[in-house]
Amino acid sequence: MPTRLRGWSVKRTAALGITAQFLALIRILGEVFRVKYFDPDRFTLAVLEPFIGTALFTAIFVAVGVVAFATGRFRFALTIAVVNIGALFVYKLAML
């Protein structure tokens, strides 16, 4: 089983995937504060509910990816990262 993926190791690619998930989580949580401070009239649970749901979804996937990475299952961690980021893109397109 090769441990290289077009010049990059699978371990490095999985680490980049986990980093991308963390950045997406920070971006999602940042939206809550943006709504709170820059549009306080819209600061209701109904408006924040999609952000809270996606933040929880992403946090769970990040936790699974980090555990997989820590146990040496780099391909599984990379798969989790790709599925998470892909699901976030699909959700964003569906909400437009």
N, CA, C and O atoms as a GROMACS GRO file, in nm:
protein
  384
    1MET      N    1   0.084  -0.116   0.000
    1MET     CA    2   0.000   0.000   0.000
    1MET      C    3   0.090   0.124   0.000
    1MET      O    4   0.168   0.144   0.093
    2PRO      N    5   0.080   0.208  -0.104
    2PRO     CA    6   0.169   0.324  -0.111
    2PRO      C    7   0.131   0.429  -0.007
    2PRO      O    8   0.014   0.450   0.024
    3THR      N    9   0.234   0.492   0.045
    3THR     CA   10   0.210   0.598   0.143
    3THR      C   11   0.229   0.736   0.081
    3THR      O   12   0.233   0.836   0.153
    4ARG      N   13   0.241   0.740  -0.050
    4ARG     CA   14   0.258   0.867  -0.119
    4ARG      C   15   0.136   0.895  -0.206
    4ARG      O   16   0.076   0.803  -0.262
    5LEU      N   17   0.101   1.020  -0.216
    5LEU     CA   18  -0.013   1.061  -0.296
    5LEU      C   19   0.033   1.177  -0.383
    5LEU      O   20   0.022   1.293  -0.343
    6ARG      N   21   0.085   1.146  -0.502
    6ARG     CA   22   0.134   1.247  -0.597
    6ARG      C   23   0.237   1.341  -0.535
    6ARG      O   24   0.223   1.463  -0.544
    7GLY      N   25   0.338   1.286  -0.474
    7GLY     CA   26   0.445   1.369  -0.419
    7GLY      C   27   0.423   1.409  -0.274
    7GLY      O   28   0.519   1.444  -0.205
    8TRP      N   29   0.302   1.405  -0.228
    8TRP     CA   30   0.272   1.439  -0.089
    8TRP      C   31   0.246   1.310  -0.014
    8TRP      O   32   0.188   1.216  -0.070
    9SER      N   33   0.288   1.303   0.109
    9SER     CA   34   0.256   1.186   0.188
    9SER      C   35   0.110   1.193   0.232
    9SER      O   36   0.053   1.302   0.244
   10VAL      N   37   0.053   1.080   0.255
   10VAL     CA   38  -0.086   1.075   0.301
   10VAL      C   39  -0.098   1.142   0.437
   10VAL      O   40  -0.198   1.206   0.467
   11LYS      N   41   0.005   1.126   0.520
   11LYS     CA   42   0.003   1.188   0.653
   11LYS      C   43  -0.004   1.340   0.643
   11LYS      O   44  -0.080   1.404   0.715
   12ARG      N   45   0.075   1.397   0.554
   12ARG     CA   46   0.076   1.544   0.538
   12ARG      C   47  -0.057   1.592   0.481
   12ARG      O   48  -0.109   1.696   0.522
   13THR      N   49  -0.112   1.517   0.386
   13THR     CA   50  -0.240   1.555   0.328
   13THR      C   51  -0.352   1.546   0.431
   13THR      O   52  -0.441   1.631   0.434
   14ALA      N   53  -0.348   1.444   0.515
   14ALA     CA   54  -0.449   1.432   0.621
   14ALA      C   55  -0.436   1.547   0.721
   14ALA      O   56  -0.537   1.600   0.768
   15ALA      N   57  -0.314   1.585   0.753
   15ALA     CA   58  -0.293   1.699   0.844
   15ALA      C   59  -0.349   1.828   0.783
   15ALA      O   60  -0.408   1.909   0.853
   16LEU      N   61  -0.329   1.846   0.652
   16LEU     CA   62  -0.387   1.963   0.585
   16LEU      C   63  -0.540   1.958   0.586
   16LEU      O   64  -0.606   2.061   0.603
   17GLY      N   65  -0.596   1.839   0.569
   17GLY     CA   66  -0.741   1.825   0.574
   17GLY      C   67  -0.798   1.858   0.711
   17GLY      O   68  -0.902   1.923   0.721
   18ILE      N   69  -0.730   1.814   0.815
   18ILE     CA   70  -0.775   1.846   0.951
   18ILE      C   71  -0.762   1.996   0.977
   18ILE      O   72  -0.849   2.055   1.041
   19THR      N   73  -0.656   2.056   0.928
   19THR     CA   74  -0.639   2.201   0.943
   19THR      C   75  -0.751   2.276   0.871
   19THR      O   76  -0.803   2.374   0.924
   20ALA      N   77  -0.786   2.231   0.752
   20ALA     CA   78  -0.896   2.294   0.678
   20ALA      C   79  -1.027   2.282   0.755
   20ALA      O   80  -1.108   2.375   0.755
   21GLN      N   81  -1.049   2.169   0.819
   21GLN     CA   82  -1.171   2.152   0.899
   21GLN      C   83  -1.173   2.248   1.017
   21GLN      O   84  -1.276   2.309   1.046
   22PHE      N   85  -1.060   2.263   1.084
   22PHE     CA   86  -1.053   2.359   1.196
   22PHE      C   87  -1.080   2.500   1.148
   22PHE      O   88  -1.153   2.575   1.213
   23LEU      N   89  -1.022   2.538   1.035
   23LEU     CA   90  -1.047   2.672   0.981
   23LEU      C   91  -1.194   2.691   0.944
   23LEU      O   92  -1.249   2.799   0.965
   24ALA      N   93  -1.256   2.588   0.890
   24ALA     CA   94  -1.399   2.597   0.859
   24ALA      C   95  -1.481   2.613   0.986
   24ALA      O   96  -1.578   2.688   0.988
   25LEU      N   97  -1.443   2.542   1.091
   25LEU     CA   98  -1.514   2.554   1.219
   25LEU      C   99  -1.501   2.694   1.276
   25LEU      O  100  -1.598   2.751   1.326
   26ILE      N  101  -1.381   2.751   1.269
   26ILE     CA  102  -1.361   2.887   1.317
   26ILE      C  103  -1.443   2.985   1.235
   26ILE      O  104  -1.500   3.080   1.290
   27ARG      N  105  -1.451   2.964   1.105
   27ARG     CA  106  -1.530   3.052   1.018
   27ARG      C  107  -1.678   3.044   1.053
   27ARG      O  108  -1.746   3.146   1.057
   28ILE      N  109  -1.727   2.924   1.077
   28ILE     CA  110  -1.868   2.908   1.112
   28ILE      C  111  -1.899   2.977   1.244
   28ILE      O  112  -1.998   3.049   1.255
   29LEU      N  113  -1.814   2.956   1.344
   29LEU     CA  114  -1.838   3.020   1.473
   29LEU      C  115  -1.820   3.170   1.466
   29LEU      O  116  -1.883   3.244   1.541
   30GLY      N  117  -1.735   3.217   1.376
   30GLY     CA  118  -1.718   3.361   1.357
   30GLY      C  119  -1.844   3.426   1.303
   30GLY      O  120  -1.870   3.543   1.332
   31GLU      N  121  -1.922   3.353   1.225
   31GLU     CA  122  -2.048   3.407   1.172
   31GLU      C  123  -2.146   3.440   1.284
   31GLU      O  124  -2.222   3.536   1.273
   32VAL      N  125  -2.145   3.361   1.390
   32VAL     CA  126  -2.235   3.389   1.504
   32VAL      C  127  -2.202   3.525   1.562
   32VAL      O  128  -2.292   3.604   1.590
   33PHE      N  129  -2.073   3.553   1.580
   33PHE     CA  130  -2.033   3.682   1.636
   33PHE      C  131  -2.055   3.795   1.538
   33PHE      O  132  -2.083   3.908   1.578
   34ARG      N  133  -2.043   3.767   1.409
   34ARG     CA  134  -2.070   3.870   1.309
   34ARG      C  135  -2.216   3.912   1.316
   34ARG      O  136  -2.248   4.031   1.314
   35VAL      N  137  -2.305   3.815   1.325
   35VAL     CA  138  -2.448   3.847   1.334
   35VAL      C  139  -2.476   3.921   1.465
   35VAL      O  140  -2.554   4.016   1.467
   36LYS      N  141  -2.414   3.877   1.573
   36LYS     CA  142  -2.439   3.938   1.705
   36LYS      C  143  -2.398   4.084   1.709
   36LYS      O  144  -2.471   4.168   1.761
   37TYR      N  145  -2.281   4.116   1.656
   37TYR     CA  146  -2.228   4.251   1.672
   37TYR      C  147  -2.254   4.343   1.554
   37TYR      O  148  -2.258   4.465   1.573
   38PHE      N  149  -2.273   4.291   1.433
   38PHE     CA  150  -2.292   4.376   1.318
   38PHE      C  151  -2.435   4.379   1.267
   38PHE      O  152  -2.470   4.463   1.184
   39ASP      N  153  -2.519   4.289   1.315
   39ASP     CA  154  -2.660   4.288   1.278
   39ASP      C  155  -2.742   4.239   1.398
   39ASP      O  156  -2.804   4.133   1.392
   40PRO      N  157  -2.742   4.317   1.507
   40PRO     CA  158  -2.807   4.269   1.630
   40PRO      C  159  -2.958   4.249   1.618
   40PRO      O  160  -3.016   4.177   1.699
   41ASP      N  161  -3.022   4.312   1.520
   41ASP     CA  162  -3.166   4.293   1.503
   41ASP      C  163  -3.199   4.150   1.459
   41ASP      O  164  -3.307   4.100   1.488
   42ARG      N  165  -3.106   4.086   1.390
   42ARG     CA  166  -3.127   3.949   1.342
   42ARG      C  167  -3.076   3.845   1.440
   42ARG      O  168  -3.084   3.725   1.411
   43PHE      N  169  -3.024   3.884   1.554
   43PHE     CA  170  -2.964   3.791   1.649
   43PHE      C  171  -3.072   3.714   1.724
   43PHE      O  172  -3.103   3.744   1.840
   44THR      N  173  -3.127   3.614   1.656
   44THR     CA  174  -3.230   3.529   1.715
   44THR      C  175  -3.188   3.383   1.695
   44THR      O  176  -3.100   3.353   1.615
   45LEU      N  177  -3.252   3.296   1.768
   45LEU     CA  178  -3.220   3.154   1.757
   45LEU      C  179  -3.252   3.101   1.617
   45LEU      O  180  -3.182   3.014   1.566
   46ALA      N  181  -3.356   3.152   1.557
   46ALA     CA  182  -3.394   3.106   1.422
   46ALA      C  183  -3.284   3.137   1.320
   46ALA      O  184  -3.260   3.058   1.229
   47VAL      N  185  -3.219   3.252   1.335
   47VAL     CA  186  -3.112   3.290   1.243
   47VAL      C  187  -2.985   3.212   1.274
   47VAL      O  188  -2.912   3.175   1.182
   48LEU      N  189  -2.958   3.186   1.401
   48LEU     CA  190  -2.834   3.120   1.441
   48LEU      C  191  -2.841   2.968   1.432
   48LEU      O  192  -2.737   2.902   1.435
   49GLU      N  193  -2.958   2.913   1.420
   49GLU     CA  194  -2.973   2.767   1.420
   49GLU      C  195  -2.891   2.697   1.311
   49GLU      O  196  -2.829   2.595   1.340
   50PRO      N  197  -2.888   2.746   1.187
   50PRO     CA  198  -2.804   2.678   1.086
   50PRO      C  199  -2.656   2.681   1.122
   50PRO      O  200  -2.584   2.584   1.096
   51PHE      N  201  -2.609   2.790   1.180
   51PHE     CA  202  -2.468   2.799   1.219
   51PHE      C  203  -2.435   2.704   1.332
   51PHE      O  204  -2.328   2.642   1.333
   52ILE      N  205  -2.525   2.692   1.428
   52ILE     CA  206  -2.502   2.602   1.541
   52ILE      C  207  -2.500   2.457   1.494
   52ILE      O  208  -2.416   2.379   1.538
   53GLY      N  209  -2.591   2.421   1.406
   53GLY     CA  210  -2.596   2.285   1.354
   53GLY      C  211  -2.472   2.248   1.274
   53GLY      O  212  -2.416   2.140   1.292
   54THR      N  213  -2.429   2.338   1.186
   54THR     CA  214  -2.310   2.309   1.107
   54THR      C  215  -2.183   2.310   1.192
   54THR      O  216  -2.090   2.234   1.165
   55ALA      N  217  -2.180   2.394   1.294
   55ALA     CA  218  -2.064   2.395   1.385
   55ALA      C  219  -2.055   2.263   1.461
   55ALA      O  220  -1.946   2.208   1.479
   56LEU      N  221  -2.168   2.212   1.506
   56LEU     CA  222  -2.169   2.084   1.576
   56LEU      C  223  -2.128   1.970   1.482
   56LEU      O  224  -2.048   1.884   1.519
   57PHE      N  225  -2.182   1.970   1.362
   57PHE     CA  226  -2.148   1.870   1.261
   57PHE      C  227  -1.997   1.872   1.233
   57PHE      O  228  -1.933   1.767   1.230
   58THR      N  229  -1.942   1.991   1.213
   58THR     CA  230  -1.800   2.004   1.183
   58THR      C  231  -1.714   1.966   1.302
   58THR      O  232  -1.611   1.901   1.285
   59ALA      N  233  -1.755   2.005   1.422
   59ALA     CA  234  -1.677   1.970   1.541
   59ALA      C  235  -1.669   1.819   1.561
   59ALA      O  236  -1.564   1.766   1.599
   60ILE      N  237  -1.778   1.749   1.536
   60ILE     CA  238  -1.777   1.603   1.548
   60ILE      C  239  -1.684   1.541   1.444
   60ILE      O  240  -1.608   1.450   1.476
   61PHE      N  241  -1.691   1.589   1.321
   61PHE     CA  242  -1.604   1.536   1.218
   61PHE      C  243  -1.457   1.568   1.245
   61PHE      O  244  -1.370   1.485   1.218
   62VAL      N  245  -1.430   1.686   1.299
   62VAL     CA  246  -1.292   1.720   1.334
   62VAL      C  247  -1.242   1.626   1.444
   62VAL      O  248  -1.128   1.578   1.437
   63ALA      N  249  -1.325   1.600   1.544
   63ALA     CA  250  -1.284   1.510   1.652
   63ALA      C  251  -1.256   1.370   1.600
   63ALA      O  252  -1.157   1.308   1.639
   64VAL      N  253  -1.340   1.320   1.511
   64VAL     CA  254  -1.317   1.187   1.454
   64VAL      C  255  -1.189   1.188   1.370
   64VAL      O  256  -1.111   1.092   1.376
   65GLY      N  257  -1.167   1.293   1.294
   65GLY     CA  258  -1.047   1.303   1.213
   65GLY      C  259  -0.920   1.310   1.296
   65GLY      O  260  -0.820   1.248   1.261
   66VAL      N  261  -0.924   1.384   1.404
   66VAL     CA  262  -0.806   1.395   1.492
   66VAL      C  263  -0.777   1.262   1.559
   66VAL      O  264  -0.661   1.222   1.570
   67VAL      N  265  -0.881   1.193   1.605
   67VAL     CA  266  -0.860   1.061   1.667
   67VAL      C  267  -0.802   0.963   1.564
   67VAL      O  268  -0.710   0.887   1.596
   68ALA      N  269  -0.856   0.965   1.443
   68ALA     CA  270  -0.804   0.876   1.338
   68ALA      C  271  -0.658   0.910   1.308
   68ALA      O  272  -0.576   0.820   1.290
   69PHE      N  273  -0.626   1.038   1.301
   69PHE     CA  274  -0.489   1.080   1.273
   69PHE      C  275  -0.396   1.038   1.386
   69PHE      O  276  -0.285   0.990   1.361
   70ALA      N  277  -0.440   1.054   1.509
   70ALA     CA  278  -0.357   1.020   1.625
   70ALA      C  279  -0.332   0.870   1.635
   70ALA      O  280  -0.229   0.827   1.688
   71THR      N  281  -0.424   0.790   1.586
   71THR     CA  282  -0.407   0.645   1.591
   71THR      C  283  -0.338   0.589   1.467
   71THR      O  284  -0.323   0.468   1.452
   72GLY      N  285  -0.295   0.678   1.377
   72GLY     CA  286  -0.220   0.634   1.260
   72GLY      C  287  -0.304   0.595   1.140
   72GLY      O  288  -0.251   0.538   1.045
   73ARG      N  289  -0.431   0.624   1.143
   73ARG     CA  290  -0.519   0.590   1.030
   73ARG      C  291  -0.534   0.715   0.942
   73ARG      O  292  -0.639   0.779   0.939
   74PHE      N  293  -0.427   0.746   0.871
   74PHE     CA  294  -0.418   0.870   0.796
   74PHE      C  295  -0.516   0.875   0.679
   74PHE      O  296  -0.574   0.980   0.652
   75ARG      N  297  -0.535   0.764   0.610
   75ARG     CA  298  -0.630   0.763   0.499
   75ARG      C  299  -0.773   0.786   0.547
   75ARG      O  300  -0.851   0.855   0.482
   76PHE      N  301  -0.808   0.728   0.661
   76PHE     CA  302  -0.941   0.749   0.716
   76PHE      C  303  -0.959   0.896   0.759
   76PHE      O  304  -1.065   0.954   0.738
   77ALA      N  305  -0.855   0.953   0.820
   77ALA     CA  306  -0.861   1.095   0.859
   77ALA      C  307  -0.877   1.184   0.736
   77ALA      O  308  -0.952   1.281   0.739
   78LEU      N  309  -0.807   1.151   0.629
   78LEU     CA  310  -0.820   1.227   0.506
   78LEU      C  311  -0.960   1.212   0.446
   78LEU      O  312  -1.018   1.309   0.398
   79THR      N  313  -1.014   1.092   0.450
   79THR     CA  314  -1.150   1.068   0.400
   79THR      C  315  -1.253   1.149   0.480
   79THR      O  316  -1.344   1.208   0.423
   80ILE      N  317  -1.237   1.150   0.610
   80ILE     CA  318  -1.328   1.228   0.696
   80ILE      C  319  -1.319   1.376   0.662
   80ILE      O  320  -1.422   1.444   0.654
   81ALA      N  321  -1.199   1.426   0.640
   81ALA     CA  322  -1.181   1.567   0.606
   81ALA      C  323  -1.248   1.600   0.473
   81ALA      O  324  -1.316   1.703   0.462
   82VAL      N  325  -1.230   1.515   0.374
   82VAL     CA  326  -1.290   1.539   0.242
   82VAL      C  327  -1.443   1.534   0.251
   82VAL      O  328  -1.511   1.618   0.192
   83VAL      N  329  -1.496   1.438   0.324
   83VAL     CA  330  -1.642   1.428   0.339
   83VAL      C  331  -1.696   1.551   0.412
   83VAL      O  332  -1.800   1.605   0.373
   84ASN      N  333  -1.628   1.594   0.516
   84ASN     CA  334  -1.673   1.711   0.593
   84ASN      C  335  -1.673   1.837   0.508
   84ASN      O  336  -1.774   1.908   0.503
   85ILE      N  337  -1.563   1.866   0.442
   85ILE     CA  338  -1.555   1.987   0.361
   85ILE      C  339  -1.654   1.978   0.244
   85ILE      O  340  -1.718   2.078   0.210
   86GLY      N  341  -1.667   1.862   0.184
   86GLY     CA  342  -1.764   1.845   0.077
   86GLY      C  343  -1.907   1.868   0.124
   86GLY      O  344  -1.986   1.932   0.055
   87ALA      N  345  -1.940   1.815   0.241
   87ALA     CA  346  -2.075   1.835   0.296
   87ALA      C  347  -2.100   1.981   0.327
   87ALA      O  348  -2.212   2.030   0.308
   88LEU      N  349  -1.999   2.052   0.376
   88LEU     CA  350  -2.015   2.194   0.404
   88LEU      C  351  -2.039   2.274   0.275
   88LEU      O  352  -2.120   2.367   0.273
   89PHE      N  353  -1.969   2.238   0.166
   89PHE     CA  354  -1.992   2.304   0.037
   89PHE      C  355  -2.133   2.277  -0.014
   89PHE      O  356  -2.201   2.368  -0.061
   90VAL      N  357  -2.177   2.153  -0.005
   90VAL     CA  358  -2.311   2.118  -0.050
   90VAL      C  359  -2.416   2.194   0.033
   90VAL      O  360  -2.513   2.246  -0.022
   91TYR      N  361  -2.396   2.200   0.164
   91TYR     CA  362  -2.490   2.272   0.251
   91TYR      C  363  -2.494   2.420   0.216
   91TYR      O  364  -2.601   2.480   0.211
   92LYS      N  365  -2.376   2.479   0.191
   92LYS     CA  366  -2.370   2.620   0.157
   92LYS      C  367  -2.444   2.646   0.026
   92LYS      O  368  -2.520   2.742   0.015
   93LEU      N  369  -2.424   2.560  -0.073
   93LEU     CA  370  -2.493   2.577  -0.201
   93LEU      C  371  -2.644   2.559  -0.186
   93LEU      O  372  -2.722   2.626  -0.254
   94ALA      N  373  -2.684   2.468  -0.098
   94ALA     CA  374  -2.828   2.446  -0.076
   94ALA      C  375  -2.893   2.563  -0.005
   94ALA      O  376  -3.012   2.589  -0.024
   95MET      N  377  -2.816   2.635   0.077
   95MET     CA  378  -2.872   2.747   0.153
   95MET      C  379  -2.870   2.878   0.076
   95MET      O  380  -2.926   2.977   0.124
   96LEU      N  381  -2.807   2.882  -0.041
   96LEU     CA  382  -2.804   3.007  -0.119
   96LEU      C  383  -2.934   3.044  -0.178
   96LEU      O  384  -2.945   3.146  -0.246
   0.00000   0.00000   0.00000
